Amino acid sequence: MNIAFFLTPKTDIIFEKPNSTMRQALERMEYHRYTAIPVIDDDGKYVDTVTEGDLLWKLKSLPQISLNETENIYLKDIPKHMVNKTVSINSDIEDLIDLATSQNFVPVVDDKEIFIGIIKRSDIINYCYNQYVKKDGKQKA
């Protein structure tokens, strides 16, 4: 099976740039109710993923900071506590599943390392569940 089957394209997700501010990320994550978003550079390459935890740890290290002051902190300056690894669009399903066991989503890149989207762990689980139901003939509750 081609992993492109699971791909949520870049046009359908939110992401930030390394020079985006902490406040921008906080507000977009709150609005979309995401706990993590990819960071993509100006050349379209995946840089890393910023999580709520990363933002909270940064806030903790600056106890006197106000929300307005988070406009002066750039995502590129926030330490990331987890490294989300990418998968190539040409990778096999085993590589994808291996990464998805420890990441909520897996960033996908093309042959030139350009970010093209993500594969959500929930989509993989739903697909596997539906295959299981079809195979065993069990009804969904």
C-alpha positions in Angstrom: 0.0 0.0 0.0 1.2 3.5 -0.9 1.4 5.8 2.1 0.0 8.6 0.0 -3.4 7.0 0.7 -3.2 8.4 4.3 -1.8 11.9 3.3 -3.4 15.1 4.5 -1.9 17.6 2.1 -0.1 20.7 3.1 -3.0 22.8 1.8 -5.4 21.2 4.4 -3.2 21.7 7.5 -2.0 24.7 9.5 1.7 25.3 10.0 4.0 28.0 11.1 7.4 29.4 9.9 10.5 29.5 12.1 10.2 33.3 12.3 6.5 33.1 13.5 6.1 34.3 17.0 5.1 32.3 20.0 1.9 34.3 20.2 1.0 33.4 16.6 1.5 29.7 17.3 -0.4 29.9 20.5 -3.4 31.6 18.9 -3.5 29.3 15.9 -3.2 26.2 18.0 -5.9 27.4 20.3 -8.3 28.3 17.4 -7.8 25.0 15.6 -7.5 23.0 18.9 -4.2 21.4 17.9 -1.6 20.2 20.4 1.2 20.3 17.8 1.9 21.9 14.4 4.7 21.6 11.9 7.2 24.4 11.3 8.1 24.9 7.6 10.8 27.2 6.3 10.5 29.7 3.4 11.8 27.0 1.0 9.0 24.7 1.9 11.2 22.3 3.9 10.1 20.8 7.2 12.1 22.2 10.1 10.4 20.7 13.2 7.2 20.5 15.1 6.2 22.8 17.9 4.0 21.4 20.7 1.9 22.8 23.5 4.5 21.4 25.8 7.3 23.3 24.1 5.4 26.5 24.5 4.5 25.8 28.1 8.2 25.0 29.0 9.3 28.2 27.3 6.7 30.2 29.3 7.8 28.5 32.5 11.4 29.6 31.8 10.2 33.2 31.6 7.9 33.6 34.6 7.3 37.3 34.3 6.3 37.3 30.6 2.9 38.5 29.5 0.9 37.3 26.5 1.8 40.5 24.6 5.5 39.8 25.2 5.3 36.4 23.5 5.2 38.5 20.2 8.9 38.9 20.7 9.8 35.2 21.0 10.3 33.3 17.7 9.5 29.7 17.2 13.1 29.1 16.0 14.3 30.1 19.5 12.0 27.7 21.4 13.7 24.4 22.4 11.8 21.4 21.1 11.5 18.5 23.6 10.5 16.0 21.0 11.9 15.4 17.5 9.2 14.4 15.0 10.9 12.5 12.2 9.7 12.7 8.6 8.9 10.0 6.2 9.4 10.2 2.4 6.3 9.9 0.2 8.1 6.8 -1.3 8.5 5.1 2.0 6.8 1.8 2.8 4.0 1.3 5.3 6.3 -0.3 7.8 8.4 2.9 8.1 5.3 5.0 8.5 3.8 2.8 11.2 7.1 2.7 13.1 7.1 6.5 13.3 3.4 6.8 14.0 3.7 4.7 17.2 5.5 7.6 18.8 4.2 10.6 17.0 0.6 12.0 16.7 1.4 12.8 13.1 4.2 12.0 10.7 5.4 14.9 8.4 5.8 13.7 4.8 8.4 15.1 2.4 9.0 14.6 -1.3 12.2 13.5 -3.1 13.6 17.1 -2.7 12.8 17.1 1.1 9.9 19.6 0.5 7.1 19.3 3.0 4.0 18.0 1.3 1.7 17.1 4.3 1.2 14.9 7.3 -0.2 11.5 8.1 -2.2 11.4 11.3 -1.9 8.4 13.6 -5.7 8.5 14.0 -6.1 7.9 10.2 -3.9 4.9 10.3 -5.7 3.5 13.3 -9.2 4.1 11.8 -8.0 2.4 8.5 -6.7 -0.6 10.5 -9.9 -0.8 12.5 -12.1 -0.7 9.4 -10.0 -3.5 7.8 -10.4 -5.6 10.9 -14.2 -5.1 10.9 -14.4 -6.1 7.2 -12.2 -9.1 7.8 -14.0 -10.4 10.8 -17.5 -9.3 9.7 -18.0 -7.5 13.0 -20.4 -4.5 13.2 -19.4 -1.2 14.6 -21.1 -0.4 17.9 
